[in-house]
Amino acid sequence: MGALEKIAATEFIGEEFATWLYWRSETNSGKMKLDGVEEFELWFEAPVELVCDFGEATTVALKGGTPLESPEARQALRENKLISKAALRLLWRNQTFTFGFRAQSFAVAGLKVPVPPNAAPADYLHLRLEILQEFEAFFQKVFEAFLKLRLTDKAWTQERKRMADWVKAFDLA
């Protein structure tokens, strides 16, 4: 298998990651406890885009206050659509980070880094860069926790079943 085929075969992993994060967040009131990662809260905000390569509508774009709680989002998840883009709000270490996440390319965009409290003007830039580096290391650990689960067949099969049961329980009325 060539490099392009390998990339094409794994480009869904970011979408699985984003959808898994949403499921974990939604079923735990935003609180996230993952092995090897400090506890944090994660919220999905508008806009959100869900995709699937088959079916009538391959892409669903949602806006509004809590877009993933809408009947349209629930139906999209029932159709096996995965989150491809989302605005996220992360509460970690008593600080709030907001950013856009493009799952397919694993791109973080528009990251708003918290303002360091009581920082001297001379230290302000250095402190913000330090916070940025800490965020990057933290988000990598979150992804590594997902990969550890995803690459363990038995654990991932159980996790997928719990996710599927959650989706089946949606009240679409």
BELTAZI-V860556 format. One line per field, one symbol per residue. burial: I if it has 16 or more other C-alpha atoms within 10 Angstrom, else O. A space follows every 50 residues. Layout:
burial = ???
This chain:
burial = OOOOOOOOOOOIIIIIIIIIIIIIIIOOOIIIOOOOIOOIIIIIIIIIII IIOOOOOOIIIIOOOOIIOOOOIIIIIIIIIIIIIIIIIIIOOOOOIIII IIIIOIOIOOOOIOOOOOOOOOOOOOIIOOIIOOIOOOOOIIIIOIOOII OOOOOIOOOOOOIOOOIOOOOOO
